[in-house]
Amino acid sequence: MEPAPFAVSAVESRDPRLPPSPPPEGPSSVDSSSSCTFPSSPGTPAPAPPGAREVAAAMEAVERDAAAIAESYASLFASLRVALSN
């Protein structure tokens, strides 16, 4: 199957009147030591990772909050439907 007559390769499609595009950005210049770590003084051991119970409790709280938010939005949209239908 032949390419369509209007098909142009990416190299040919660049408008010569446009300024050259900037080179792609390399790795971020953000300091890599500023990753998601808690500040601690030298010699202080890092806090222990949360246990399974703590993770499960946090997940329950997130699920409970998400359900409450969903219910709130459903109620809001139901109220909007009633208001707009009047």
Distance bins in CASP14 RR format, pairs under 12 A and 6 or more apart:
PFRMAT RR
TARGET T0000
AUTHOR 0000-0000-0000
RMODE 2
METHOD distances of the structure
MODEL  1
1 7 0 0 0 0 0 1 0 0 0 0 0
3 9 0 0 0 0 1 0 0 0 0 0 0
6 12 0 0 0 0 0 1 0 0 0 0 0
6 13 0 0 0 0 0 1 0 0 0 0 0
7 13 0 0 0 0 1 0 0 0 0 0 0
8 14 0 0 0 0 1 0 0 0 0 0 0
8 15 0 0 0 0 0 1 0 0 0 0 0
10 21 0 0 0 0 0 1 0 0 0 0 0
14 20 0 0 0 0 1 0 0 0 0 0 0
14 21 0 0 0 0 1 0 0 0 0 0 0
15 21 0 0 0 0 0 1 0 0 0 0 0
28 34 0 0 0 0 0 1 0 0 0 0 0
28 35 0 0 0 0 0 1 0 0 0 0 0
33 39 0 0 0 0 0 1 0 0 0 0 0
37 46 1 0 0 1 0 0 0 0 0 0 0
37 47 0 0 0 0 0 1 0 0 0 0 0
38 44 0 0 0 0 1 0 0 0 0 0 0
38 45 0 0 0 0 0 1 0 0 0 0 0
38 46 1 0 0 1 0 0 0 0 0 0 0
38 47 1 0 0 1 0 0 0 0 0 0 0
38 48 0 0 0 0 0 1 0 0 0 0 0
38 49 0 0 0 0 0 1 0 0 0 0 0
39 46 0 0 0 0 0 1 0 0 0 0 0
39 47 0 0 0 0 0 1 0 0 0 0 0
40 46 1 0 0 1 0 0 0 0 0 0 0
40 47 0 0 0 0 1 0 0 0 0 0 0
47 54 0 0 0 0 0 1 0 0 0 0 0
48 54 0 0 0 0 0 1 0 0 0 0 0
49 55 0 0 0 0 1 0 0 0 0 0 0
50 56 0 0 0 0 1 0 0 0 0 0 0
50 57 0 0 0 0 1 0 0 0 0 0 0
50 58 1 0 0 1 0 0 0 0 0 0 0
50 59 0 0 0 0 0 1 0 0 0 0 0
51 57 0 0 0 0 1 0 0 0 0 0 0
51 58 0 0 0 0 0 1 0 0 0 0 0
51 59 0 0 0 0 0 1 0 0 0 0 0
52 58 0 0 0 0 0 1 0 0 0 0 0
52 59 0 0 0 0 0 1 0 0 0 0 0
53 59 0 0 0 0 0 1 0 0 0 0 0
53 60 0 0 0 0 0 1 0 0 0 0 0
54 60 0 0 0 0 0 1 0 0 0 0 0
54 61 0 0 0 0 0 1 0 0 0 0 0
55 61 0 0 0 0 0 1 0 0 0 0 0
55 62 0 0 0 0 0 1 0 0 0 0 0
56 62 0 0 0 0 0 1 0 0 0 0 0
56 63 0 0 0 0 0 1 0 0 0 0 0
57 63 0 0 0 0 0 1 0 0 0 0 0
57 64 0 0 0 0 0 1 0 0 0 0 0
58 64 0 0 0 0 0 1 0 0 0 0 0
58 65 0 0 0 0 0 1 0 0 0 0 0
59 65 0 0 0 0 0 1 0 0 0 0 0
59 66 0 0 0 0 0 1 0 0 0 0 0
60 66 0 0 0 0 0 1 0 0 0 0 0
60 67 0 0 0 0 0 1 0 0 0 0 0
61 67 0 0 0 0 0 1 0 0 0 0 0
61 68 0 0 0 0 0 1 0 0 0 0 0
62 68 0 0 0 0 0 1 0 0 0 0 0
62 69 0 0 0 0 0 1 0 0 0 0 0
63 69 0 0 0 0 0 1 0 0 0 0 0
63 70 0 0 0 0 0 1 0 0 0 0 0
64 70 0 0 0 0 0 1 0 0 0 0 0
64 71 0 0 0 0 0 1 0 0 0 0 0
65 71 0 0 0 0 0 1 0 0 0 0 0
65 72 0 0 0 0 0 1 0 0 0 0 0
66 72 0 0 0 0 0 1 0 0 0 0 0
66 73 0 0 0 0 0 1 0 0 0 0 0
67 73 0 0 0 0 0 1 0 0 0 0 0
67 74 0 0 0 0 0 1 0 0 0 0 0
68 74 0 0 0 0 0 1 0 0 0 0 0
68 75 0 0 0 0 0 1 0 0 0 0 0
69 75 0 0 0 0 0 1 0 0 0 0 0
69 76 0 0 0 0 0 1 0 0 0 0 0
70 76 0 0 0 0 0 1 0 0 0 0 0
70 77 0 0 0 0 0 1 0 0 0 0 0
71 77 0 0 0 0 0 1 0 0 0 0 0
71 78 0 0 0 0 0 1 0 0 0 0 0
72 78 0 0 0 0 0 1 0 0 0 0 0
72 79 0 0 0 0 0 1 0 0 0 0 0
73 79 0 0 0 0 0 1 0 0 0 0 0
73 80 0 0 0 0 0 1 0 0 0 0 0
74 80 0 0 0 0 0 1 0 0 0 0 0
74 81 0 0 0 0 0 1 0 0 0 0 0
75 81 0 0 0 0 0 1 0 0 0 0 0
75 82 0 0 0 0 0 1 0 0 0 0 0
76 82 0 0 0 0 0 1 0 0 0 0 0
76 83 0 0 0 0 0 1 0 0 0 0 0
77 83 0 0 0 0 0 1 0 0 0 0 0
77 84 0 0 0 0 0 1 0 0 0 0 0
78 84 0 0 0 0 0 1 0 0 0 0 0
78 85 0 0 0 0 0 1 0 0 0 0 0
79 85 0 0 0 0 0 1 0 0 0 0 0
79 86 0 0 0 0 0 1 0 0 0 0 0
80 86 0 0 0 0 0 1 0 0 0 0 0
END
